[in-house]
Amino acid sequence: MTKIIIGEKVKLATQPELVFVVTKINLDQSYEIQLQNFSNQVLSYDNIPLEMLRVVSFIKE
C-alpha cells in the first residue's frame, strides 16, 4: 500500500496533466490537495481518497 505524506507531489486521476501538492491528511485518511499556477490562482480539492491519487516520481538522469 502506498503511503502519501504532506508536501508530496501527486497527480489526480481525473486531471493527470496537473501536479498537486498534498496539504492535509484527514482523519478518515482522505487527502486535501492544492495547485498554485503562475498567476497565483489556487485550485484545491478536499476529501480525495488514496485510490484517486498517484505519487509523482522524478527520475534523475
N, C-alpha and C positions, 0 to 999 in steps of 0.2 A: 504494500500500500504506500502511496506517495504521501509525504508529509510536506505541507506548504507552510512557510513561516512569513511573518510580517516583513515587508520590504522586498520580498521575492517577486521577480517578474514572471507574469503568466499571460497566456492567451485565453480568450473566451471562445467557447465552441461556436457561438453564433456570430462572432466577429474575429475570425482568425488572423486578419490582417493588422489588427491593433495589439499593442503590447501594454498591459496594465500592470500596476504595482499593487500588491496586497497591502491594505491599510489597517485591516482589523479582522480578527478571528472571533466569531460569535460563539456563545455558549452552546448552541446546537451544532457546532462545527461547520457552519456555513461561513462564507467569506465576504468581506467588503473590498471591492477593488476600485482603482481610480486611475485615470489617464489625464494628463495635462498636456495640451497641444501647444504649438508655437505661439499662438495668440492668447495664451494664458486662460483658455477656456478649460473647464474641468468636466470630465464625463465620469460619473461614478455609478456603480451598481452595488446593491447590498443583497444579502441572503442568497448568495450564489453557492450552490453545492459543489463539492470537490469534483464530482463527475463532469462538470461543465468547464473545468479549468485544466490547462496543460502548462507545465512549467517550461519556461523558455531557457534553453541551454545554448550557450555560445561556445563554439569550438574555436580555440586559438590555433592559428597555423604558424 
